[in-house]
Amino acid sequence: MKSKTFISAAAILAIALITALLYPGWLLQRNDAGHAQHPDPSTAQSAAPQENEIDYYTCAMHPSVKEPQPGRCPICGMDLTPVYKKAKPTEHEVDATFSVSPVQQQLIGVRFSTVSFRDLNKTIYAVGRIDYDERKFVVVNLRIHGWIQDLYVDYTGKYVQKGQPLFTIYSPDLVSAQEEYLLAKLSSESTTRTISTGAEKNSLLETARTRLRLWEITDEQIEQLEKRGKAETYMTIESPISGYVIDKMALKGMKVEPGMDIYKIADLSTVWVYADIYEYELPYVKLGQNAVVKLSSYSGEELHGRITYIFPYLNHETRTVRVRIEFPNPHGKLKPEMYADVEIAVPLGKKLSIPKEAVLNTGKRQIVFVDRGNGLFEARFIELGARSDEWYEVKSGLHEGERVVSYANFLIDSESKIQGVLQRLEAAEAGEPVAAAPPPSQHQH
């Protein structure tokens, strides 16, 4: 019976030792009050190098408590955390280091990233509104008065080709101008006695032709008038461009006056997209830059265009600058007044960078925690540059090859505050006297 008990105890001890080796977190045991106990000092020292000896023990909730031996906080009863000894800084050097044992790092899940040069790309996101290309937008009106007789394009939205008949008009002034041109033409073709008389007749013909052209009568219509030999009562007005009729005021029998808008026609082979760019993103936007448009109605499809204009003023209400992006629209998918998601990819080049998760932003300063090895960390103020989708450019404060905490840095930050690191850095930056790292002493309240 004793041999069986001895074998069982030996087996349990062996299992416990194997578990402790494979899972260091198992070393955290629970006391009777349910508080987590830290590993034995001798065990922690064996995991860390000899030069990182325990300096004192403190409480995470009450940093003023400093004890030479492990135990529990006399104020709240929590288990004390070990603080390791560090090399003394020089006279003009600020001690910005603090220690976190490897066991603690494993428990809070600390991960690291290496500072290195990377190709950074920034994407600017904006909401765009599709509009007409103003260069391909025309208004059809007349320079004479008259009455519409036949209406060939009789509804809004119809597509018309350049030169296609829109309507016919009767105008007494236009009929008179045609008859004057025919008389001048006939007179110029008759036999003349003198050269001066022939020149005068040619001048009259050219004047009559110019008058018709000023009334927007085409050269083809003038040639037809010459062939026909008589004035046309109803003159046909043709479309000046190919496009869609987006507005129609013409009605059959309606009287029109000079300058009255009759049709509005837009060519949608190209469209403009207006996007609002925030003020801080404006330095990354350049003329000729490529842009991508995505429409909710065409899921997964991307249309590519380029920036053709940046407005010279800022919207004071939204603090944005409007940019104009030109897109080809051969199939008519982009329709005016539609909304679109605009993406502008900006290559930033190869920059010294760190993950954005590694930066602790206090509002006034950006802080990172540099791994010095053997459980030692250094809090460091850095200067950041451009931000890409997942990375920050580092302008100063870090060097290539250094390792920084990229996960659980908030927990590392709490450890640094316990050991007074950030307070010393801020005091040194403000030019105030810097207190030395506190030596181990009896607990203070």
C-alpha positions in Angstrom: 0.0 0.0 0.0 2.9 2.4 0.9 4.6 1.6 -2.4 1.5 2.5 -4.4 1.2 5.8 -2.5 4.9 6.5 -3.1 4.5 5.8 -6.9 1.3 8.0 -7.1 3.1 10.9 -5.4 6.1 10.6 -7.7 3.8 10.5 -10.7 2.0 13.7 -9.6 5.3 15.5 -8.9 6.6 14.5 -12.4 3.4 15.8 -14.1 3.6 19.0 -12.1 7.2 19.6 -13.2 6.4 18.9 -16.9 3.4 21.3 -16.8 5.5 24.0 -15.2 8.1 23.7 -17.9 5.6 23.7 -20.8 3.2 26.3 -19.4 5.1 29.0 -17.3 1.7 30.7 -16.6 0.8 27.7 -14.5 3.3 29.1 -11.9 0.7 31.7 -10.9 -1.1 30.1 -8.1 -4.2 31.1 -6.1 -4.1 31.8 -2.4 -7.0 31.2 0.0 -8.4 34.7 -0.6 -8.5 34.1 -4.4 -5.7 36.5 -5.3 -3.2 35.6 -8.0 0.3 35.1 -6.6 3.4 35.9 -8.5 6.2 33.4 -9.0 8.8 32.9 -6.4 11.7 35.4 -6.6 14.2 32.7 -7.1 12.2 31.3 -10.1 11.8 34.8 -11.7 15.5 35.4 -11.3 16.3 32.1 -12.9 14.2 33.2 -16.0 16.0 36.5 -16.2 19.7 37.3 -16.4 21.7 37.8 -13.2 22.1 41.5 -13.8 18.3 42.0 -13.7 17.9 41.4 -10.0 14.7 42.4 -8.2 15.0 45.9 -6.8 11.8 46.1 -4.8 8.1 45.1 -4.9 5.2 47.5 -5.6 1.5 47.5 -6.0 -0.1 48.1 -9.4 -2.9 50.1 -7.8 -0.7 52.0 -5.2 2.8 52.8 -6.7 3.8 54.5 -3.5 4.1 51.1 -1.8 7.6 49.8 -2.1 8.6 46.6 -0.2 11.9 44.7 -0.1 10.2 41.4 0.1 7.2 39.8 -1.8 3.8 39.9 -0.2 0.5 41.7 -0.4 -0.3 45.4 -0.6 -1.0 46.8 2.9 -3.7 49.1 1.4 -5.7 46.9 -1.0 -4.4 43.4 -0.3 -3.3 42.8 -4.0 -0.1 40.8 -4.6 3.0 43.0 -5.1 4.8 43.2 -8.4 8.6 42.9 -8.7 10.6 45.8 -10.1 14.0 44.9 -11.4 17.3 46.7 -10.9 18.7 48.8 -13.8 22.0 50.4 -14.6 22.3 53.9 -13.2 22.1 56.7 -15.8 24.8 59.2 -16.3 24.5 62.7 -14.8 22.8 64.3 -17.8 20.8 61.2 -18.9 17.1 60.6 -18.1 16.4 57.0 -17.0 13.5 56.0 -19.3 13.8 52.2 -18.7 11.6 49.9 -16.8 11.4 46.2 -16.4 8.7 43.6 -17.1 9.5 40.0 -16.4 9.3 37.5 -19.2 6.5 35.7 -17.2 4.5 38.9 -17.1 5.1 39.5 -20.8 3.8 36.1 -21.6 0.7 36.5 -19.4 -0.3 39.8 -21.0 0.5 38.7 -24.5 3.2 41.1 -25.5 4.2 41.1 -29.2 7.0 42.9 -31.0 7.6 44.5 -34.4 10.9 45.5 -36.0 11.5 49.0 -37.1 12.4 48.8 -40.8 12.0 50.5 -44.2 8.8 49.7 -46.1 7.0 50.8 -49.2 4.1 52.8 -47.8 0.9 53.5 -49.6 -1.9 55.8 -48.4 -5.5 55.6 -49.6 -7.7 58.6 -49.4 -11.4 57.8 -49.2 -14.1 60.2 -50.1 -17.8 60.4 -51.3 -18.2 61.7 -54.8 -21.1 63.1 -56.8 -21.4 62.5 -60.5 -22.1 65.5 -62.7 -22.1 66.5 -66.4 -18.9 67.3 -68.3 -19.4 71.1 -68.7 -17.4 71.1 -71.9 -19.9 68.7 -73.6 -23.1 70.5 -72.5 -25.0 72.7 -75.0 -28.1 74.9 -75.0 -30.1 75.1 -78.2 -31.6 78.5 -78.8 -32.3 80.9 -81.7 -31.2 84.4 -82.7 -34.4 85.1 -84.6 -38.1 85.1 -83.6 -40.5 82.7 -85.2 -42.9 79.8 -84.7 -42.2 76.1 -84.3 -43.9 74.0 -87.0 -42.7 70.4 -86.8 -41.2 68.9 -83.7 -38.9 65.8 -84.3 -37.4 65.4 -80.8 -40.5 65.5 -78.7 -39.5 64.1 -75.2 -36.8 64.6 -72.6 -34.1 61.9 -72.4 -34.0 61.1 -76.1 -30.6 60.4 -77.6 -29.8 62.5 -80.7 -26.9 62.5 -83.1 -25.0 65.5 -84.2 -26.8 67.0 -87.3 -30.1 65.2 -86.5 -33.2 67.5 -87.1 -34.7 68.9 -83.9 -37.6 71.0 -85.2 -38.6 73.3 -88.1 -39.3 77.0 -87.7 -41.1 79.7 -89.7 -39.5 83.1 -89.4 -40.4 86.1 -91.7 -36.9 87.5 -91.1 -35.3 84.2 -92.1 -37.4 84.0 -95.3 -36.4 87.6 -96.2 -32.7 86.8 -95.6 -32.9 83.8 -97.9 -34.5 85.8 -100.7 -31.8 88.5 -100.3 -29.1 85.9 -100.6 -30.6 84.4 -103.8 -30.9 87.9 -105.3 -27.3 88.6 -104.5 -26.2 85.3 -105.9 -28.1 85.9 -109.1 -26.7 89.4 -109.4 -23.1 88.2 -108.9 -23.5 85.6 -111.7 -24.8 88.2 -114.3 -22.4 89.8 -116.7 -20.7 93.0 -115.4 -19.3 96.0 -117.3 -16.6 97.0 -114.9 -14.4 95.3 -112.4 -15.6 97.6 -109.6 -19.2 96.7 -110.1 -18.4 93.0 -110.0 -16.5 93.5 -106.7 -19.5 95.3 -105.2 -21.8 92.4 -106.2 -19.5 89.8 -104.7 -19.4 91.9 -101.5 -23.2 92.0 -101.4 -23.3 88.2 -101.8 -20.8 87.7 -99.0 -22.8 90.0 -96.7 -26.0 88.0 -97.3 -24.1 84.7 -96.7 -22.6 86.1 -93.4 -26.1 87.2 -92.2 -27.4 83.6 -92.7 -24.4 82.2 -90.9 -24.9 84.6 -87.9 -28.5 83.2 -87.7 -26.9 79.7 -87.3 -27.7 78.5 -90.8 -25.1 75.9 -91.8 -23.1 75.9 -95.0 -24.8 72.7 -96.1 -28.2 74.5 -95.8 -26.9 77.4 -97.8 -25.7 75.1 -100.5 -29.2 73.4 -100.6 -30.7 76.9 -100.8 -28.5 77.7 -103.9 -29.5 74.4 -105.5 -33.2 74.9 -104.8 -33.2 78.5 -106.1 -36.0 79.6 -103.8 -36.5 80.5 -100.2 -37.5 77.8 -97.8 -40.6 78.7 -95.7 -39.8 76.4 -92.8 -36.1 76.1 -91.9 -34.9 72.9 -90.1 -32.8 73.4 -86.9 -30.3 70.6 -86.3 -28.6 69.2 -83.1 -25.1 70.7 -82.6 -23.7 67.7 -80.7 -24.5 64.0 -80.0 -26.0 63.4 -76.6 -29.1 63.1 -74.5 -31.8 65.7 -74.3 -31.9 66.6 -70.6 -34.4 69.5 -70.9 -37.0 70.3 -73.6 -39.0 73.5 -73.7 -40.1 73.2 -77.3 -43.7 72.6 -78.2 -45.3 72.4 -81.6 -46.8 75.8 -82.6 -44.9 77.7 -79.8 -43.6 81.1 -80.6 -39.9 81.5 -79.8 -37.9 84.7 -79.2 -34.2 85.3 -79.7 -32.2 83.9 -76.8 -34.9 81.6 -75.5 -33.7 78.1 -74.4 -35.4 75.4 -76.4 -33.3 72.3 -75.8 -30.4 71.3 -73.4 -28.3 68.5 -74.7 -25.5 66.7 -72.8 -22.8 64.3 -74.1 -22.3 61.6 -71.4 -19.3 59.9 -73.0 -17.3 61.4 -70.2 -18.5 62.6 -66.8 -17.1 64.5 -63.9 -17.0 63.3 -60.3 -16.7 65.9 -57.6 -15.1 64.6 -54.3 -14.5 66.5 -51.1 -11.0 66.0 -49.6 -10.2 66.9 -46.0 -7.8 69.7 -45.4 -5.1 67.4 -43.8 -5.2 65.1 -46.8 -4.8 67.8 -49.4 -0.9 67.6 -49.6 -1.2 64.1 -51.0 -3.6 65.1 -53.9 -2.0 66.1 -57.2 -3.3 66.9 -60.7 -3.2 63.9 -63.0 -3.4 61.5 -60.1 -5.4 58.3 -60.7 -8.6 57.6 -58.8 -11.0 54.7 -58.6 -14.8 54.9 -58.3 -17.0 52.2 -56.9 -20.8 52.2 -57.2 -23.2 50.4 -55.0 -25.3 49.6 -58.0 -22.4 47.8 -59.7 -21.0 45.8 -56.9 -17.4 44.8 -57.2 -16.8 46.9 -60.3 -14.1 49.6 -60.4 -14.0 52.5 -62.8 -10.7 54.4 -63.3 -10.3 58.1 -63.9 -7.8 60.9 -63.1 -7.9 64.2 -61.2 -8.2 67.1 -63.6 -8.8 70.1 -61.3 -8.3 71.1 -57.6 -10.5 74.0 -56.5 -8.5 77.0 -55.2 -10.6 77.6 -52.1 -11.8 75.7 -49.0 -15.3 75.1 -47.8 -15.4 76.8 -44.5 -18.3 74.7 -43.1 -16.9 71.2 -43.9 -13.2 72.2 -44.0 -12.8 70.3 -47.3 -11.4 71.1 -50.7 -13.3 69.9 -53.8 -11.5 68.1 -56.5 -12.8 67.2 -60.0 -12.1 63.7 -61.4 -12.8 62.9 -65.0 -14.0 59.4 -66.0 -14.8 57.9 -69.4 -18.3 56.7 -69.6 -18.7 54.7 -72.8 -21.6 52.5 -71.6 -23.4 55.2 -69.7 -23.1 53.5 -66.3 -22.1 56.7 -64.6 -25.2 58.9 -64.4 -25.3 62.5 -63.2 -26.4 63.0 -59.6 -25.4 59.5 -58.6 -23.2 59.0 -55.5 -20.0 57.0 -55.6 -17.2 55.9 -53.3 -13.9 57.5 -54.4 -10.5 56.0 -53.6 -7.3 57.8 -54.3 -4.1 55.7 -53.9 -1.1 57.7 -52.9 2.4 56.0 -53.0 4.5 57.4 -50.2 7.7 55.7 -51.1 10.1 53.7 -48.9 10.0 55.0 -45.4 11.2 54.0 -41.9 8.0 52.7 -40.3 6.3 50.9 -37.5 2.8 49.4 -37.1 0.1 51.9 -36.0 -0.7 49.6 -33.1 2.8 50.3 -31.7 2.1 54.0 -31.1 0.6 55.3 -27.9 -0.8 58.7 -28.7 -1.3 60.9 -25.6 -2.6 63.9 -27.7 0.6 65.9 -27.2 3.2 63.2 -27.7 3.6 59.9 -29.4 5.2 57.2 -27.3 6.6 53.8 -28.2 8.2 51.1 -25.9 11.5 49.8 -27.2 12.6 46.3 -26.2 16.1 46.4 -24.7 16.2 42.7 -24.0 16.1 40.5 -20.9 12.8 42.0 -19.7 14.0 45.6 -20.0 12.0 48.3 -21.9 12.6 51.9 -22.7 9.8 54.5 -23.1 10.6 56.9 -25.9 9.0 60.0 -27.5 9.1 59.8 -31.3 8.1 62.1 -34.2 5.7 60.6 -36.7 5.2 61.5 -40.4 2.6 60.2 -42.9 0.2 57.5 -41.9 -0.6 54.7 -44.4 -3.4 52.2 -44.0 -1.5 50.1 -41.4 1.8 51.9 -40.8 3.3 55.1 -39.5 6.3 56.8 -41.0 8.9 57.5 -38.3 10.7 60.8 -38.7 12.8 60.7 -35.6 13.3 58.8 -32.3 13.8 55.2 -33.7 16.5 53.4 -35.7 16.2 50.6 -38.2 16.4 47.2 -36.5 15.0 48.2 -33.1 12.1 46.2 -31.7 9.0 48.0 -30.3 5.9 46.7 -28.6 3.1 46.3 -31.1 0.5 44.6 -28.9 -0.5 45.1 -25.3 1.3 48.4 -25.2 -1.4 49.8 -22.9 -0.5 47.2 -20.3 3.2 48.0 -20.8 2.3 51.7 -20.4 0.7 50.9 -17.0 3.9 49.2 -15.9 6.0 52.2 -17.0 3.7 54.5 -14.9 4.1 52.3 -11.9 7.9 52.8 -12.1 7.6 56.5 -12.8 9.2 56.5 -16.3 6.9 58.8 -18.2 6.9 61.3 -15.3 10.7 61.6 -15.5 10.6 62.0 -19.3 8.0 64.7 -19.2 9.8 66.5 -16.4 13.1 66.4 -18.3 11.4 67.8 -21.4 9.8 70.6 -19.4 13.2 71.5 -17.9 12.2 70.6 -14.4 14.4 68.7 -11.9 14.3 65.0 -12.6 13.9 62.7 -9.7 16.0 59.6 -9.6 14.5 56.2 -9.8 13.1 55.4 -6.3 15.3 53.0 -4.2 13.8 50.1 -2.4 12.4 51.1 1.0 9.7 50.3 3.5 6.1 50.9 2.3 5.0 54.5 2.1 1.4 55.7 2.3 
